[in-house]
Amino acid sequence: MNSNTLPHIFRFIGLFIAQVLVIQNIEFERGVLSYVHPMIYPLFIILLPIKTPVPLVTALGFTMGLMIDYLYSSFGMHAGAAVFVAYTRSFVLNFLEPRGGYNVSYSPNAKRYSIRWFLQYSAIMLFLHHVFYFSLQFFAPVYIVPILLNTIGSMIVSFMLVAFFQIIFDPQD
């Protein structure tokens, strides 16, 4: 294990703990707020170094999702959404690639590629995660309105949490 791996291990543990001990216990049950289900754990997948191979990103996403599923009792929905986002990550990175290309040794964060780029990247990744997650949860096209409402409500709050994390913790690797 090299020194570049350690921050990602701490990020994995920190985001997992934040998701299951803090965010899981926040309940929005009234009116429009009932569509808000914040999820911050996809940030682990978002911030993995660009050079990380897709099979490893997928395995790490599956591990994180499975651990979240176990504590949420959600029967593989988080694992499925995390694997989907981990797999599509390389396509999103290729779509948003800056003119000079990426320095593949680093994590895709705001300090390296600009806040605008990072916010676009994280918004796309969170949107994909949330659409897939809520599609699995409702699992029928007749529930398109609840899928969209849950996706939008959760996406807004999750995006704010991710932006807050990026500003406060400012990951360097």
C-alpha atoms as one frame of an Amber mdcrd trajectory, in Angstrom:
protein
   0.000   0.000   0.000   1.464   3.341  -0.985   0.925   6.726   0.617  -1.636
   7.716  -2.036  -3.981   4.931  -0.943  -4.324   6.023   2.679  -6.438   9.170
   2.069  -8.910   7.134   0.024  -9.229   4.557   2.791  -9.928   7.328   5.299
 -12.424   8.913   2.876 -14.179   5.538   2.437 -14.474   5.092   6.208 -15.424
   8.723   6.858 -18.153   8.866   4.209 -19.512   5.492   5.309 -19.701   6.648
   8.935 -21.233   9.992   7.931 -23.865   8.235   5.827 -24.950   5.633   8.381
 -24.520   7.547  11.640 -25.524  11.074  10.673 -27.381  11.257   7.372 -29.439
   8.101   7.903 -30.854   9.594  11.096 -31.999  12.817   9.457 -35.683  12.386
   8.672 -37.677  14.602   6.366 -41.260  13.424   6.640 -43.453  16.445   6.022
 -44.843  17.561   2.698 -42.333  18.219  -0.025 -39.456  17.298   2.308 -40.607
  13.671   2.276 -38.896  13.450  -1.138 -35.485  14.276   0.346 -33.159  11.345
   1.033 -29.597  12.703   1.129 -26.763  10.414   0.091 -23.146  11.452   0.405
 -21.389   8.114  -0.029 -21.220   8.414  -3.873 -18.599  11.101  -3.249 -16.150
   8.291  -2.532 -16.554   7.045  -6.111 -16.518  10.573  -7.514 -13.184  11.419
  -5.861 -11.240   8.270  -6.740  -8.137   8.987  -8.856  -8.807   9.102 -12.583
  -6.301   6.324 -13.301  -8.172   3.854 -11.070  -9.228   0.924 -13.295 -12.966
   0.528 -13.898 -13.108  -2.988 -12.365 -11.525  -1.672  -9.151 -13.842   1.357
  -9.029 -16.794  -0.991  -9.574 -15.614  -3.362  -6.816 -15.097  -0.462  -4.400
 -18.525   0.946  -5.273 -20.091  -2.457  -4.715 -18.351  -2.787  -1.338 -19.490
   0.651  -0.195 -23.036   0.083  -1.460 -23.285  -3.346   0.128 -22.149  -1.994
   3.491 -24.716   0.814   3.271 -27.399  -1.701   2.222 -26.644  -3.885   5.202
 -27.176  -1.042   7.662 -30.127   0.470   5.776 -31.767  -2.950   5.151 -32.300
  -1.927   1.544 -31.630  -5.257  -0.206 -28.964  -4.250  -2.736 -30.357  -0.954
  -3.989 -27.385   1.098  -2.797 -24.960  -1.527  -4.120 -26.692  -1.508  -7.499
 -26.666   2.280  -7.743 -23.032   2.491  -6.606 -21.942  -0.108  -9.171 -23.860
   1.731 -11.905 -22.190   5.045 -11.026 -18.776   3.406 -10.712 -19.159   1.874
 -14.162 -20.423   5.068 -15.853 -17.746   7.211 -14.178 -15.226   6.759 -17.000
 -17.829   7.788 -19.605 -18.689  10.942 -17.658 -14.994  11.778 -17.215 -14.421
  11.330 -20.964 -17.421  13.536 -21.718 -16.160  16.333 -19.444 -12.453  16.018
 -20.271 -10.759  19.434 -20.299  -8.805  20.625 -23.323  -5.430  19.794 -21.827
  -6.622  16.383 -20.685  -6.392  14.962 -17.210  -3.444  14.324 -14.977  -4.540
  10.773 -14.278  -2.603  10.480 -11.024  -4.918  12.830  -9.178  -8.489  12.798
  -7.956 -10.974  14.852  -9.957 -11.563  17.720  -7.538 -12.280  21.448  -7.707
  -8.726  22.508  -6.877  -7.263  20.641  -9.865  -9.923  21.237 -12.530 -11.958
  24.303 -11.369 -15.030  24.543  -9.208 -17.309  24.794 -12.259 -15.942  21.563
 -13.739 -16.209  19.736 -10.412 -19.776  20.892  -9.809 -20.811  19.712 -13.297
 -19.063  16.379 -12.798 -20.494  15.743  -9.337 -23.989  16.855 -10.412 -24.000
  14.393 -13.316 -22.675  11.569 -11.138 -25.159  12.243  -8.325 -28.021  12.514
 -10.799 -27.124   9.155 -12.350 -26.832   7.584  -8.901 -30.143   8.946  -7.659
 -32.124   8.110 -10.814 -30.804   4.549 -10.742 -31.383   4.174  -6.994 -34.976
   5.430  -7.041 -35.737   3.461 -10.219 -34.653   0.342  -8.332 -36.675   1.371
  -5.310 -39.952   1.875  -7.178 -39.118  -0.569 -10.016 -42.017   0.303 -12.310
 -42.531   2.958 -14.980 -45.929   3.871 -13.522 -44.054   5.448 -10.610 -42.183
   7.935 -12.810 -43.455  10.933 -10.797 -42.248   9.615  -7.403 -38.971   8.574
  -9.033 -38.432  12.085 -10.414 -39.564  13.860  -7.233 -37.313  11.707  -5.043
 -34.421  12.123  -7.484 -34.724  15.905  -7.638 -35.297  16.407  -3.902 -32.484
  14.096  -2.900 -30.190  15.403  -5.615 -30.459  18.998  -4.415 -29.603  18.182
  -0.799 -26.919  15.624  -1.715 -25.337  18.096  -4.137 -25.211  20.767  -1.431
 -23.557  18.286   0.937 -20.989  17.308  -1.704 -20.210  20.962  -2.472 -19.904
  21.637   1.261 -17.521  18.676   1.622 -15.429  19.910  -1.309 -15.155  23.401
   0.132 -14.526  22.409   3.757 -12.284  19.368   3.425 -10.607  20.281   0.117
  -9.195  16.862  -0.830  -5.647  17.270  -2.153  -4.941  13.920  -3.823
